[in-house]
Amino acid sequence: MLLIRPPGVYPPQGDTALLADCVRRESLDDSSRVLDLCTGTGAVALVAARSGARVTAVDLSARAVVTAWCNTRLHRRRIRLRRGDLLVPVTGRRFDLVTANPPYVPTASGIRSPGRGAALAWDAGADGRLVLDRICRTAPRVLASGGVLLVVQSALADVPATLAAMRRAGLRAGVAARRRQPFGPVLTARAALFEQLGLIRPGEREEELVVVRGVREH
């Protein structure tokens, strides 16, 4: 998919592709309501929109929202775009599918706030769960009965914790997809930190990406 991606906006990568593949497997039509959190370029939102679904896309970054707007025009898709912090721009609404590709890269132990600039798209606190935990706790509240939550993350950020958090929020949760890929530039630069934390073996330079799927059954 051809996408505009200026500097400072997270480029679609392996995690984007894995999440998009899972979206394609969902039963979406023109009656479906979809929310894409941390939309970045809007790549996953565009995949959902191709089904005819009514899609809303949210990002904290103003640059990302403008980029996603440009990409919706490029692909001639109607997507409602909002700038804001996760669910704040969609208060009171319900969705049949919520997707998220949030920041999930662990940082040095003393850093407990989101990144700045481009790093806002990947820095996620000492355990990589700064945004993941918020999504798992709050996103189930906006799911309609039978609604689905799809979240992609690295195994470096504790997949069992995501499963447990979704289940605490009342969802039936499981792993929908996995893939391994070489470290990109950000993870390569932090490989020594990950070795020190015991997240990877010495010399290991691959990560496992995982999509966790939660279903609100009632």
C-alpha positions as a printed NumPy array, in Angstrom:
array([[  0.   ,   0.   ,   0.   ],
       [  1.409,   3.379,  -1.031],
       [  1.482,   5.73 ,   1.955],
       [  2.752,   9.223,   2.641],
       [  5.071,   9.12 ,   5.672],
       [  6.926,  12.306,   6.657],
       [  9.749,  12.331,   9.233],
       [  8.479,  12.01 ,  12.795],
       [  5.604,   9.646,  11.951],
       [  5.945,   5.929,  12.664],
       [  6.479,   4.067,   9.383],
       [  4.424,   0.931,   8.716],
       [  6.576,  -2.074,   9.626],
       [  6.198,  -5.742,  10.514],
       [  3.86 ,  -4.999,  13.412],
       [  1.617,  -2.928,  11.131],
       [  1.455,  -5.746,   8.581],
       [  0.699,  -8.378,  11.223],
       [ -2.116,  -6.303,  12.721],
       [ -3.51 ,  -5.521,   9.262],
       [ -3.611,  -9.238,   8.428],
       [ -5.665,  -9.863,  11.574],
       [ -8.058,  -7.038,  10.669],
       [ -8.647,  -8.658,   7.275],
       [ -9.744, -11.847,   9.044],
       [-12.471, -10.069,  11.008],
       [-16.041, -10.047,   9.686],
       [-16.471,  -6.4  ,   8.742],
       [-19.084,  -4.765,   6.509],
       [-20.715,  -1.39 ,   6.032],
       [-22.521,  -1.7  ,   9.366],
       [-19.3  ,  -2.262,  11.351],
       [-17.898,   0.453,  13.606],
       [-14.096,   0.419,  13.866],
       [-11.726,   2.416,  16.073],
       [ -7.998,   2.484,  15.265],
       [ -5.881,   3.76 ,  18.159],
       [ -2.332,   5.067,  17.671],
       [ -3.094,   5.223,  13.969],
       [  0.2  ,   6.734,  12.762],
       [ -0.006,   6.863,   8.953],
       [ -3.508,   5.416,   9.052],
       [ -2.401,   2.13 ,   7.44 ],
       [ -4.526,  -0.168,   9.623],
       [ -7.509,   2.196,   9.491],
       [ -7.339,   2.095,   5.697],
       [ -7.392,  -1.717,   5.707],
       [-10.553,  -1.636,   7.831],
       [-12.116,   1.037,   5.625],
       [-11.708,  -1.156,   2.542],
       [-14.384,  -3.459,   3.992],
       [-16.859,  -0.585,   3.969],
       [-16.719,  -0.227,   7.753],
       [-17.224,   3.141,   9.43 ],
       [-13.744,   3.885,  10.771],
       [-12.502,   6.38 ,  13.34 ],
       [ -8.747,   6.808,  13.777],
       [ -7.041,   8.48 ,  16.739],
       [ -3.477,   9.563,  17.449],
       [ -1.841,  11.786,  20.051],
       [  0.529,  13.226,  17.451],
       [ -0.791,  16.107,  15.368],
       [  1.69 ,  15.228,  12.637],
       [  0.378,  11.669,  12.525],
       [ -3.232,  12.858,  12.242],
       [ -2.345,  15.146,   9.334],
       [ -0.42 ,  12.294,   7.692],
       [ -3.349,   9.905,   8.095],
       [ -5.658,  12.537,   6.602],
       [ -3.393,  12.802,   3.553],
       [ -3.391,   9.031,   3.163],
       [ -7.169,   8.803,   3.37 ],
       [ -7.356,  11.304,   0.516],
       [ -4.693,   9.428,  -1.44 ],
       [ -6.699,   6.186,  -1.183],
       [-10.111,   7.871,  -1.409],
       [-11.42 ,   6.44 ,   1.836],
       [-13.665,   8.183,   4.353],
       [-12.176,   7.9  ,   7.833],
       [-13.033,  10.094,  10.791],
       [ -9.734,  11.384,  12.224],
       [ -9.285,  12.688,  15.73 ],
       [ -6.274,  13.936,  17.671],
       [ -6.21 ,  12.981,  21.331],
       [ -5.217,  10.593,  24.074],
       [ -6.561,   7.121,  23.261],
       [-10.313,   7.022,  24.002],
       [-10.799,  10.653,  25.002],
       [-11.921,  11.767,  21.502],
       [-14.578,   9.002,  21.278],
       [-16.226,   9.298,  24.694],
       [-19.693,   7.747,  24.727],
       [-19.298,   5.77 ,  21.515],
       [-19.247,   1.986,  20.978],
       [-17.31 ,  -0.051,  18.411],
       [-17.404,  -3.532,  16.923],
       [-13.632,  -3.601,  16.444],
       [-10.875,  -1.677,  18.2  ],
       [ -7.314,  -1.966,  16.888],
       [ -4.097,  -0.645,  18.389],
       [ -0.419,  -0.565,  17.502],
       [  0.776,   1.323,  20.583],
       [  4.289,   2.186,  21.785],
       [  5.764,  -0.942,  23.428],
       [  9.565,  -0.629,  23.438],
       [ 11.095,  -0.811,  26.939],
       [ 13.244,   2.138,  27.969],
       [ 15.86 ,   2.678,  30.667],
       [ 14.451,   2.019,  34.147],
       [ 14.452,   5.67 ,  35.22 ],
       [ 12.191,   6.762,  32.349],
       [  8.495,   6.524,  33.19 ],
       [  6.969,   8.946,  30.696],
       [  6.145,   8.642,  26.975],
       [  8.781,   9.553,  24.433],
       [  8.932,  12.887,  22.654],
       [  8.83 ,  13.624,  18.945],
       [  9.233,  10.485,  16.86 ],
       [ 10.001,   8.465,  20.023],
       [  6.39 ,   9.   ,  21.097],
       [  5.58 ,   6.131,  18.704],
       [  7.745,   3.543,  20.472],
       [  9.006,   4.562,  23.949],
       [  6.776,   2.931,  26.569],
       [  8.44 ,   3.024,  29.981],
       [ 10.735,   0.592,  31.754],
       [  8.629,  -2.494,  30.999],
       [  7.18 ,  -1.361,  27.667],
       [  3.657,  -1.352,  29.095],
       [  2.993,   2.335,  29.683],
       [  0.319,   2.483,  26.956],
       [ -0.469,  -1.226,  26.636],
       [ -1.858,  -1.423,  30.167],
       [ -4.076,   1.618,  29.589],
       [ -5.483,   0.155,  26.391],
       [ -6.168,  -3.232,  27.97 ],
       [ -7.919,  -1.555,  30.887],
       [-10.008,   1.02 ,  29.019],
       [-10.624,  -0.158,  25.453],
       [-12.968,  -3.012,  26.499],
       [-15.356,  -0.36 ,  27.812],
       [-16.061,   0.924,  24.302],
       [-16.657,  -2.499,  22.731],
       [-20.165,  -3.426,  21.705],
       [-21.447,  -6.881,  22.636],
       [-19.438,  -9.349,  20.573],
       [-16.848,  -6.649,  19.851],
       [-13.179,  -7.431,  19.282],
       [ -9.999,  -5.762,  20.533],
       [ -6.798,  -6.395,  18.531],
       [ -3.493,  -5.21 ,  19.982],
       [ -0.064,  -5.793,  18.454],
       [  3.089,  -5.729,  20.564],
       [  6.546,  -7.187,  20.966],
       [  7.111, -10.185,  23.212],
       [  9.672,  -7.933,  24.948],
       [  6.691,  -6.153,  26.551],
       [  5.201,  -9.225,  28.273],
       [  2.446, -10.851,  26.237],
       [  1.081, -12.828,  29.233],
       [  0.488,  -9.505,  31.003],
       [ -1.635,  -8.324,  28.066],
       [ -3.664, -11.531,  28.081],
       [ -4.204, -11.269,  31.829],
       [ -5.194,  -7.598,  31.63 ],
       [ -7.756,  -8.233,  28.895],
       [ -9.247, -11.107,  30.882],
       [ -9.495,  -8.92 ,  33.986],
       [-11.405,  -6.434,  31.848],
       [-13.934,  -9.139,  30.963],
       [-12.673, -10.227,  27.549],
       [-12.017, -13.713,  26.244],
       [ -8.414, -13.3  ,  25.155],
       [ -5.893, -15.294,  23.154],
       [ -3.005, -14.898,  20.733],
       [ -4.264, -14.37 ,  17.172],
       [ -0.947, -14.168,  15.295],
       [  2.821, -14.284,  15.754],
       [  5.872, -13.547,  13.651],
       [  9.598, -13.154,  14.215],
       [ 11.665, -10.426,  12.633],
       [ 15.145,  -8.916,  12.982],
       [ 15.583,  -5.926,  15.267],
       [ 15.064,  -2.573,  13.605],
       [ 17.196,   0.486,  14.398],
       [ 15.462,   1.359,  17.692],
       [ 15.706,  -2.132,  19.184],
       [ 19.246,  -2.607,  17.887],
       [ 20.313,   0.557,  19.693],
       [ 18.854,  -0.842,  22.938],
       [ 20.042,  -4.429,  22.573],
       [ 22.596,  -4.066,  25.388],
       [ 19.837,  -2.775,  27.695],
       [ 17.575,  -5.695,  26.794],
       [ 20.403,  -8.146,  27.488],
       [ 21.017,  -6.48 ,  30.856],
       [ 17.301,  -6.748,  31.714],
       [ 17.233, -10.41 ,  30.671],
       [ 14.685,  -9.756,  27.925],
       [ 16.914, -11.326,  25.251],
       [ 19.838, -13.749,  25.203],
       [ 23.355, -12.376,  24.622],
       [ 23.751, -11.717,  20.928],
       [ 20.064, -12.224,  20.142],
       [ 18.841,  -9.681,  17.616],
       [ 15.338, -10.861,  16.754],
       [ 11.999, -10.108,  18.347],
       [  8.675, -11.887,  18.271],
       [  5.665,  -9.775,  17.346],
       [  2.297, -10.873,  18.699],
       [ -1.305,  -9.829,  18.089],
       [ -3.533, -10.401,  21.099],
       [ -7.262, -10.698,  20.383],
       [ -9.903, -10.087,  23.018],
       [-13.652, -10.6  ,  22.573],
       [-16.415,  -9.036,  24.633],
       [-18.977, -11.812,  24.692],
       [-21.766,  -9.937,  26.519]])
